[in-house]
Amino acid sequence: MVDQISFSGRLARERGQQVTFVTDRAVFELEADGLVLTEIAPGVRLKEDVLEKIGFAVRVSEQLRTMDARIFRGGPMGVHDEFVAKTPRHAGNASSAQGERA
């Protein structure tokens, strides 16, 4: 039984927000037609460990991906350099971004 609902995916979608549910086994996106399974954890079996356990139908993305294995390891994930490489740099603040890391 649910005593309190602190987040409404339906309401968030109505407001134009992207809704993502992340579990230890999978990642789901809430789309207009329902939940879409977009990622699955390494070593997890799609049918046996996810689809047969959730108790309702979901659509499986045609681009189903494996979740980044670094999420499940102990210690730092080591993603700093990836984030920096993907962050747009503006000519006016490139030097300040380098100074923040020092």
N, CA, C and O atoms as CSV, one atom per row, in Angstrom:
chain,resi,resn,atom,element,x,y,z
A,1,MET,N,N,0.830,-1.178,0.000
A,1,MET,CA,C,0.000,0.000,0.000
A,1,MET,C,C,0.883,1.253,0.000
A,1,MET,O,O,1.905,1.304,0.685
A,2,VAL,N,N,0.480,2.243,-0.765
A,2,VAL,CA,C,1.224,3.495,-0.862
A,2,VAL,C,C,0.571,4.520,0.048
A,2,VAL,O,O,-0.614,4.819,-0.097
A,3,ASP,N,N,1.340,5.058,0.984
A,3,ASP,CA,C,0.817,6.063,1.914
A,3,ASP,C,C,0.881,7.478,1.343
A,3,ASP,O,O,0.040,8.322,1.653
A,4,GLN,N,N,1.888,7.726,0.508
A,4,GLN,CA,C,2.074,9.072,-0.014
A,4,GLN,C,C,2.745,8.995,-1.375
A,4,GLN,O,O,3.641,8.179,-1.589
A,5,ILE,N,N,2.312,9.837,-2.281
A,5,ILE,CA,C,2.958,9.947,-3.589
A,5,ILE,C,C,3.680,11.284,-3.615
A,5,ILE,O,O,3.057,12.341,-3.510
A,6,SER,N,N,4.995,11.228,-3.754
A,6,SER,CA,C,5.772,12.463,-3.733
A,6,SER,C,C,6.198,12.901,-5.134
A,6,SER,O,O,6.733,13.995,-5.315
A,7,PHE,N,N,5.956,12.036,-6.126
A,7,PHE,CA,C,6.303,12.376,-7.502
A,7,PHE,C,C,5.259,11.790,-8.423
A,7,PHE,O,O,4.904,10.618,-8.291
A,8,SER,N,N,4.765,12.577,-9.345
A,8,SER,CA,C,3.796,12.119,-10.333
A,8,SER,C,C,4.421,12.213,-11.717
A,8,SER,O,O,4.592,13.303,-12.261
A,9,GLY,N,N,4.758,11.061,-12.276
A,9,GLY,CA,C,5.307,11.028,-13.625
A,9,GLY,C,C,4.333,11.599,-14.642
A,9,GLY,O,O,4.737,12.303,-15.566
A,10,ARG,N,N,3.052,11.298,-14.475
A,10,ARG,CA,C,2.030,11.797,-15.389
A,10,ARG,C,C,1.994,13.322,-15.368
A,10,ARG,O,O,1.955,13.959,-16.420
A,11,LEU,N,N,2.007,13.902,-14.179
A,11,LEU,CA,C,1.980,15.358,-14.060
A,11,LEU,C,C,3.256,15.985,-14.645
A,11,LEU,O,O,3.196,17.015,-15.317
A,12,ALA,N,N,4.377,15.370,-14.390
A,12,ALA,CA,C,5.638,15.877,-14.946
A,12,ALA,C,C,5.597,15.864,-16.474
A,12,ALA,O,O,6.033,16.821,-17.114
A,13,ARG,N,N,5.076,14.786,-17.058
A,13,ARG,CA,C,4.956,14.710,-18.522
A,13,ARG,C,C,4.023,15.810,-19.042
A,13,ARG,O,O,4.296,16.434,-20.067
A,14,GLU,N,N,2.929,16.034,-18.327
A,14,GLU,CA,C,1.993,17.096,-18.735
A,14,GLU,C,C,2.681,18.458,-18.739
A,14,GLU,O,O,2.319,19.339,-19.520
A,15,ARG,N,N,3.656,18.625,-17.881
A,15,ARG,CA,C,4.409,19.889,-17.798
A,15,ARG,C,C,5.572,19.932,-18.786
A,15,ARG,O,O,6.324,20.906,-18.812
A,16,GLY,N,N,5.725,18.890,-19.595
A,16,GLY,CA,C,6.780,18.855,-20.603
A,16,GLY,C,C,8.125,18.389,-20.090
A,16,GLY,O,O,9.135,18.541,-20.777
A,17,GLN,N,N,8.157,17.825,-18.894
A,17,GLN,CA,C,9.418,17.360,-18.325
A,17,GLN,C,C,9.722,15.936,-18.779
A,17,GLN,O,O,8.811,15.136,-18.991
A,18,GLN,N,N,11.002,15.630,-18.924
A,18,GLN,CA,C,11.424,14.269,-19.228
A,18,GLN,C,C,11.390,13.478,-17.920
A,18,GLN,O,O,11.863,13.956,-16.889
A,19,VAL,N,N,10.829,12.268,-17.967
A,19,VAL,CA,C,10.709,11.444,-16.777
A,19,VAL,C,C,11.513,10.167,-16.981
A,19,VAL,O,O,11.273,9.412,-17.923
A,20,THR,N,N,12.470,9.937,-16.088
A,20,THR,CA,C,13.329,8.757,-16.151
A,20,THR,C,C,13.286,8.056,-14.801
A,20,THR,O,O,13.443,8.684,-13.754
A,21,PHE,N,N,13.070,6.743,-14.841
A,21,PHE,CA,C,13.101,5.923,-13.636
A,21,PHE,C,C,14.329,5.021,-13.731
A,21,PHE,O,O,14.488,4.280,-14.701
A,22,VAL,N,N,15.193,5.087,-12.720
A,22,VAL,CA,C,16.418,4.298,-12.707
A,22,VAL,C,C,16.341,3.311,-11.552
A,22,VAL,O,O,16.109,3.705,-10.409
A,23,THR,N,N,16.535,2.032,-11.845
A,23,THR,CA,C,16.572,1.004,-10.818
A,23,THR,C,C,17.927,0.321,-10.862
A,23,THR,O,O,18.770,0.661,-11.692
A,24,ASP,N,N,18.142,-0.641,-9.971
A,24,ASP,CA,C,19.409,-1.367,-9.994
A,24,ASP,C,C,19.502,-2.335,-11.170
A,24,ASP,O,O,20.579,-2.865,-11.445
A,25,ARG,N,N,18.408,-2.569,-11.856
A,25,ARG,CA,C,18.406,-3.493,-12.992
A,25,ARG,C,C,18.202,-2.825,-14.340
A,25,ARG,O,O,18.670,-3.329,-15.361
A,26,ALA,N,N,17.498,-1.682,-14.352
A,26,ALA,CA,C,17.127,-1.110,-15.642
A,26,ALA,C,C,16.820,0.383,-15.529
A,26,ALA,O,O,16.675,0.933,-14.438
A,27,VAL,N,N,16.728,1.013,-16.699
A,27,VAL,CA,C,16.341,2.417,-16.817
A,27,VAL,C,C,15.117,2.475,-17.723
A,27,VAL,O,O,15.080,1.859,-18.788
A,28,PHE,N,N,14.112,3.235,-17.272
A,28,PHE,CA,C,12.875,3.387,-18.030
A,28,PHE,C,C,12.627,4.863,-18.289
A,28,PHE,O,O,12.914,5.708,-17.441
A,29,GLU,N,N,12.092,5.167,-19.467
A,29,GLU,CA,C,11.662,6.519,-19.807
A,29,GLU,C,C,10.144,6.493,-19.903
A,29,GLU,O,O,9.575,5.569,-20.485
A,30,LEU,N,N,9.485,7.498,-19.337
A,30,LEU,CA,C,8.043,7.601,-19.448
A,30,LEU,C,C,7.722,8.417,-20.688
A,30,LEU,O,O,8.054,9.599,-20.774
A,31,GLU,N,N,7.080,7.777,-21.637
A,31,GLU,CA,C,6.685,8.441,-22.869
A,31,GLU,C,C,5.165,8.490,-22.938
A,31,GLU,O,O,4.490,7.946,-22.065
A,32,ALA,N,N,4.626,9.126,-23.950
A,32,ALA,CA,C,3.177,9.307,-24.063
A,32,ALA,C,C,2.429,7.980,-24.049
A,32,ALA,O,O,1.309,7.907,-23.544
A,33,ASP,N,N,3.040,6.922,-24.601
A,33,ASP,CA,C,2.373,5.622,-24.678
A,33,ASP,C,C,2.738,4.696,-23.527
A,33,ASP,O,O,2.375,3.520,-23.552
A,34,GLY,N,N,3.438,5.190,-22.531
A,34,GLY,CA,C,3.779,4.379,-21.366
A,34,GLY,C,C,5.277,4.284,-21.135
A,34,GLY,O,O,6.052,5.073,-21.676
A,35,LEU,N,N,5.683,3.300,-20.318
A,35,LEU,CA,C,7.098,3.123,-19.978
A,35,LEU,C,C,7.848,2.424,-21.101
A,35,LEU,O,O,7.357,1.483,-21.724
A,36,VAL,N,N,9.059,2.925,-21.334
A,36,VAL,CA,C,9.941,2.328,-22.330
A,36,VAL,C,C,11.235,1.941,-21.636
A,36,VAL,O,O,11.883,2.782,-21.014
A,37,LEU,N,N,11.609,0.693,-21.737
A,37,LEU,CA,C,12.867,0.197,-21.179
A,37,LEU,C,C,13.982,0.614,-22.122
A,37,LEU,O,O,14.006,0.199,-23.281
A,38,THR,N,N,14.915,1.441,-21.626
A,38,THR,CA,C,15.966,1.989,-22.485
A,38,THR,C,C,17.356,1.440,-22.187
A,38,THR,O,O,18.216,1.411,-23.068
A,39,GLU,N,N,17.582,1.001,-20.934
A,39,GLU,CA,C,18.895,0.464,-20.556
A,39,GLU,C,C,18.698,-0.694,-19.587
A,39,GLU,O,O,17.720,-0.752,-18.842
A,40,ILE,N,N,19.661,-1.614,-19.624
A,40,ILE,CA,C,19.624,-2.761,-18.723
A,40,ILE,C,C,21.018,-2.931,-18.110
A,40,ILE,O,O,22.030,-2.699,-18.771
A,41,ALA,N,N,21.053,-3.333,-16.859
A,41,ALA,CA,C,22.337,-3.479,-16.159
A,41,ALA,C,C,23.135,-4.644,-16.737
A,41,ALA,O,O,22.555,-5.615,-17.223
A,42,PRO,N,N,24.460,-4.551,-16.684
A,42,PRO,CA,C,25.301,-5.642,-17.170
A,42,PRO,C,C,24.990,-6.932,-16.413
A,42,PRO,O,O,24.868,-6.936,-15.188
A,43,GLY,N,N,24.866,-8.022,-17.163
A,43,GLY,CA,C,24.623,-9.322,-16.553
A,43,GLY,C,C,23.173,-9.617,-16.218
A,43,GLY,O,O,22.850,-10.733,-15.811
A,44,VAL,N,N,22.294,-8.642,-16.380
A,44,VAL,CA,C,20.872,-8.839,-16.096
A,44,VAL,C,C,20.196,-9.405,-17.343
A,44,VAL,O,O,20.422,-8.929,-18.456
A,45,ARG,N,N,19.374,-10.416,-17.144
A,45,ARG,CA,C,18.656,-11.049,-18.249
A,45,ARG,C,C,17.347,-10.300,-18.483
A,45,ARG,O,O,16.547,-10.129,-17.563
A,46,LEU,N,N,17.141,-9.863,-19.699
A,46,LEU,CA,C,15.992,-9.031,-20.031
A,46,LEU,C,C,14.673,-9.679,-19.626
A,46,LEU,O,O,13.912,-9.091,-18.857
A,47,LYS,N,N,14.394,-10.852,-20.115
A,47,LYS,CA,C,13.098,-11.488,-19.856
A,47,LYS,C,C,12.965,-11.933,-18.404
A,47,LYS,O,O,12.008,-11.562,-17.723
A,48,GLU,N,N,13.918,-12.722,-17.933
A,48,GLU,CA,C,13.816,-13.343,-16.612
A,48,GLU,C,C,13.983,-12.355,-15.457
A,48,GLU,O,O,13.285,-12.462,-14.449
A,49,ASP,N,N,14.890,-11.409,-15.592
A,49,ASP,CA,C,15.226,-10.515,-14.474
A,49,ASP,C,C,14.482,-9.179,-14.487
A,49,ASP,O,O,14.429,-8.490,-13.468
A,50,VAL,N,N,13.913,-8.813,-15.626
A,50,VAL,CA,C,13.216,-7.530,-15.698
A,50,VAL,C,C,11.753,-7.720,-16.105
A,50,VAL,O,O,10.848,-7.477,-15.307
A,51,LEU,N,N,11.528,-8.147,-17.324
A,51,LEU,CA,C,10.170,-8.174,-17.860
A,51,LEU,C,C,9.226,-9.070,-17.061
A,51,LEU,O,O,8.069,-8.709,-16.846
A,52,GLU,N,N,9.704,-10.225,-16.623
A,52,GLU,CA,C,8.840,-11.128,-15.863
A,52,GLU,C,C,8.664,-10.701,-14.408
A,52,GLU,O,O,7.801,-11.240,-13.716
A,53,LYS,N,N,9.456,-9.752,-13.933
A,53,LYS,CA,C,9.406,-9.317,-12.529
A,53,LYS,C,C,8.562,-8.071,-12.297
A,53,LYS,O,O,8.102,-7.850,-11.176
A,54,ILE,N,N,8.345,-7.248,-13.324
A,54,ILE,CA,C,7.704,-5.961,-13.077
A,54,ILE,C,C,6.179,-6.018,-13.016
A,54,ILE,O,O,5.556,-5.102,-12.478
A,55,GLY,N,N,5.571,-7.062,-13.552
A,55,GLY,CA,C,4.136,-7.235,-13.376
A,55,GLY,C,C,3.238,-6.452,-14.315
A,55,GLY,O,O,2.018,-6.487,-14.153
A,56,PHE,N,N,3.787,-5.757,-15.278
A,56,PHE,CA,C,2.983,-5.053,-16.284
A,56,PHE,C,C,3.828,-4.912,-17.547
A,56,PHE,O,O,5.052,-5.039,-17.510
A,57,ALA,N,N,3.160,-4.651,-18.651
A,57,ALA,CA,C,3.853,-4.577,-19.932
A,57,ALA,C,C,4.576,-3.240,-20.101
A,57,ALA,O,O,4.052,-2.185,-19.744
A,58,VAL,N,N,5.767,-3.306,-20.643
A,58,VAL,CA,C,6.515,-2.110,-21.038
A,58,VAL,C,C,7.015,-2.338,-22.457
A,58,VAL,O,O,7.148,-3.472,-22.915
A,59,ARG,N,N,7.282,-1.252,-23.125
A,59,ARG,CA,C,7.877,-1.355,-24.455
A,59,ARG,C,C,9.390,-1.388,-24.291
A,59,ARG,O,O,9.945,-0.634,-23.491
A,60,VAL,N,N,10.048,-2.243,-25.032
A,60,VAL,CA,C,11.507,-2.319,-25.010
A,60,VAL,C,C,12.027,-1.501,-26.183
A,60,VAL,O,O,11.645,-1.732,-27.330
A,61,SER,N,N,12.898,-0.545,-25.887
A,61,SER,CA,C,13.457,0.315,-26.927
A,61,SER,C,C,14.196,-0.503,-27.972
A,61,SER,O,O,14.874,-1.479,-27.651
A,62,GLU,N,N,14.059,-0.097,-29.213
A,62,GLU,CA,C,14.827,-0.739,-30.282
A,62,GLU,C,C,16.318,-0.465,-30.118
A,62,GLU,O,O,17.148,-1.201,-30.652
A,63,GLN,N,N,16.660,0.593,-29.381
A,63,GLN,CA,C,18.060,0.939,-29.122
A,63,GLN,C,C,18.435,0.595,-27.684
A,63,GLN,O,O,19.188,1.337,-27.054
A,64,LEU,N,N,17.923,-0.523,-27.152
A,64,LEU,CA,C,18.221,-0.939,-25.783
A,64,LEU,C,C,19.738,-0.998,-25.589
A,64,LEU,O,O,20.453,-1.630,-26.366
A,65,ARG,N,N,20.213,-0.324,-24.534
A,65,ARG,CA,C,21.650,-0.268,-24.251
A,65,ARG,C,C,21.943,-0.939,-22.918
A,65,ARG,O,O,21.049,-1.165,-22.103
A,66,THR,N,N,23.205,-1.246,-22.720
A,66,THR,CA,C,23.664,-1.751,-21.430
A,66,THR,C,C,24.106,-0.555,-20.593
A,66,THR,O,O,24.821,0.320,-21.081
A,67,MET,N,N,23.677,-0.521,-19.329
A,67,MET,CA,C,24.068,0.555,-18.422
A,67,MET,C,C,25.591,0.534,-18.247
A,67,MET,O,O,26.217,-0.522,-18.338
A,68,ASP,N,N,26.167,1.677,-18.003
A,68,ASP,CA,C,27.608,1.797,-17.807
A,68,ASP,C,C,28.024,0.963,-16.591
A,68,ASP,O,O,27.537,1.190,-15.484
A,69,ALA,N,N,28.908,0.017,-16.797
A,69,ALA,CA,C,29.339,-0.899,-15.732
A,69,ALA,C,C,30.015,-0.165,-14.575
A,69,ALA,O,O,30.059,-0.686,-13.461
A,70,ARG,N,N,30.542,1.039,-14.821
A,70,ARG,CA,C,31.213,1.789,-13.749
A,70,ARG,C,C,30.262,2.142,-12.615
A,70,ARG,O,O,30.698,2.355,-11.484
A,71,ILE,N,N,28.967,2.207,-12.908
A,71,ILE,CA,C,27.969,2.539,-11.889
A,71,ILE,C,C,27.985,1.517,-10.756
A,71,ILE,O,O,27.714,1.857,-9.605
A,72,PHE,N,N,28.297,0.285,-11.078
A,72,PHE,CA,C,28.170,-0.823,-10.131
A,72,PHE,C,C,29.468,-1.171,-9.416
A,72,PHE,O,O,29.490,-2.052,-8.556
A,73,ARG,N,N,30.538,-0.489,-9.765
A,73,ARG,CA,C,31.825,-0.739,-9.100
A,73,ARG,C,C,31.973,0.175,-7.892
A,73,ARG,O,O,31.383,1.254,-7.840
A,74,GLY,N,N,32.760,-0.264,-6.932
A,74,GLY,CA,C,33.062,0.591,-5.794
A,74,GLY,C,C,34.041,1.676,-6.194
A,74,GLY,O,O,34.812,1.500,-7.137
A,75,GLY,N,N,34.019,2.784,-5.494
A,75,GLY,CA,C,34.973,3.860,-5.748
A,75,GLY,C,C,34.509,4.818,-6.823
A,75,GLY,O,O,33.411,4.685,-7.363
A,76,PRO,N,N,35.359,5.786,-7.127
A,76,PRO,CA,C,35.020,6.799,-8.129
A,76,PRO,C,C,34.794,6.172,-9.505
A,76,PRO,O,O,35.446,5.195,-9.874
A,77,MET,N,N,33.865,6.751,-10.247
A,77,MET,CA,C,33.568,6.241,-11.583
A,77,MET,C,C,34.596,6.690,-12.613
A,77,MET,O,O,34.743,6.045,-13.651
A,78,GLY,N,N,35.310,7.780,-12.350
A,78,GLY,CA,C,36.320,8.250,-13.293
A,78,GLY,C,C,35.716,8.878,-14.539
A,78,GLY,O,O,36.176,8.616,-15.650
A,79,VAL,N,N,34.696,9.701,-14.366
A,79,VAL,CA,C,34.030,10.290,-15.528
A,79,VAL,C,C,34.349,11.773,-15.733
A,79,VAL,O,O,33.822,12.393,-16.657
A,80,HIS,N,N,35.194,12.339,-14.896
A,80,HIS,CA,C,35.483,13.771,-14.984
A,80,HIS,C,C,35.923,14.179,-16.384
A,80,HIS,O,O,35.372,15.125,-16.949
A,81,ASP,N,N,36.892,13.494,-16.946
A,81,ASP,CA,C,37.412,13.873,-18.255
A,81,ASP,C,C,36.353,13.753,-19.350
A,81,ASP,O,O,36.340,14.548,-20.289
A,82,GLU,N,N,35.461,12.758,-19.232
A,82,GLU,CA,C,34.373,12.625,-20.206
A,82,GLU,C,C,33.418,13.811,-20.123
A,82,GLU,O,O,33.000,14.343,-21.152
A,83,PHE,N,N,33.068,14.231,-18.904
A,83,PHE,CA,C,32.183,15.377,-18.742
A,83,PHE,C,C,32.832,16.642,-19.286
A,83,PHE,O,O,32.178,17.428,-19.970
A,84,VAL,N,N,34.086,16.841,-18.995
A,84,VAL,CA,C,34.791,18.027,-19.471
A,84,VAL,C,C,34.820,18.045,-20.993
A,84,VAL,O,O,34.612,19.090,-21.609
A,85,ALA,N,N,35.079,16.884,-21.600
A,85,ALA,CA,C,35.146,16.809,-23.061
A,85,ALA,C,C,33.795,17.110,-23.710
A,85,ALA,O,O,33.754,17.636,-24.822
A,86,LYS,N,N,32.693,16.786,-23.036
A,86,LYS,CA,C,31.359,17.000,-23.600
A,86,LYS,C,C,30.777,18.372,-23.270
A,86,LYS,O,O,29.777,18.775,-23.864
A,87,THR,N,N,31.383,19.088,-22.338
A,87,THR,CA,C,30.869,20.381,-21.917
A,87,THR,C,C,31.222,21.436,-22.941
A,87,THR,O,O,32.392,21.597,-23.287
A,88,PRO,N,N,30.215,22.168,-23.439
A,88,PRO,CA,C,30.519,23.249,-24.396
A,88,PRO,C,C,31.384,24.312,-23.730
A,88,PRO,O,O,31.113,24.728,-22.604
A,89,ARG,N,N,32.394,24.733,-24.410
A,89,ARG,CA,C,33.280,25.779,-23.887
A,89,ARG,C,C,32.996,27.077,-24.611
A,89,ARG,O,O,32.836,27.105,-25.832
A,90,HIS,N,N,32.936,28.136,-23.854
A,90,HIS,CA,C,32.775,29.463,-24.430
A,90,HIS,C,C,34.119,30.176,-24.318
A,90,HIS,O,O,34.832,30.031,-23.324
A,91,ALA,N,N,34.446,30.926,-25.323
A,91,ALA,CA,C,35.749,31.591,-25.357
A,91,ALA,C,C,36.008,32.420,-24.113
A,91,ALA,O,O,37.145,32.505,-23.650
A,92,GLY,N,N,34.971,33.030,-23.569
A,92,GLY,CA,C,35.147,33.910,-22.428
A,92,GLY,C,C,35.396,33.205,-21.110
A,92,GLY,O,O,35.940,33.815,-20.189
A,93,ASN,N,N,35.010,31.919,-20.983
A,93,ASN,CA,C,35.169,31.277,-19.685
A,93,ASN,C,C,36.037,30.022,-19.710
A,93,ASN,O,O,36.048,29.278,-18.730
A,94,ALA,N,N,36.749,29.767,-20.776
A,94,ALA,CA,C,37.593,28.577,-20.847
A,94,ALA,C,C,38.677,28.590,-19.780
A,94,ALA,O,O,38.977,27.554,-19.185
A,95,SER,N,N,39.263,29.752,-19.535
A,95,SER,CA,C,40.326,29.808,-18.537
A,95,SER,C,C,39.774,29.662,-17.125
A,95,SER,O,O,40.442,29.097,-16.259
A,96,SER,N,N,38.565,30.163,-16.879
A,96,SER,CA,C,38.005,30.037,-15.528
A,96,SER,C,C,37.646,28.600,-15.228
A,96,SER,O,O,37.747,28.182,-14.075
A,97,ALA,N,N,37.226,27.818,-16.223
A,97,ALA,CA,C,36.888,26.409,-15.994
A,97,ALA,C,C,38.153,25.632,-15.619
A,97,ALA,O,O,38.103,24.732,-14.781
A,98,GLN,N,N,39.271,25.973,-16.232
A,98,GLN,CA,C,40.513,25.280,-15.891
A,98,GLN,C,C,40.949,25.647,-14.478
A,98,GLN,O,O,41.478,24.801,-13.757
A,99,GLY,N,N,40.738,26.875,-14.081
A,99,GLY,CA,C,41.143,27.318,-12.763
A,99,GLY,C,C,40.350,26.641,-11.662
A,99,GLY,O,O,40.871,26.441,-10.565
A,100,GLU,N,N,39.077,26.275,-11.934
A,100,GLU,CA,C,38.253,25.629,-10.930
A,100,GLU,C,C,38.753,24.233,-10.588
A,100,GLU,O,O,38.568,23.770,-9.463
A,101,ARG,N,N,39.380,23.561,-11.537
A,101,ARG,CA,C,39.825,22.180,-11.311
A,101,ARG,C,C,41.103,22.151,-10.500
A,101,ARG,O,O,41.358,21.172,-9.799
A,102,ALA,N,N,41.904,23.180,-10.571
A,102,ALA,CA,C,43.220,23.190,-9.918
A,102,ALA,C,C,43.129,23.094,-8.415
A,102,ALA,O,O,44.154,23.091,-7.734
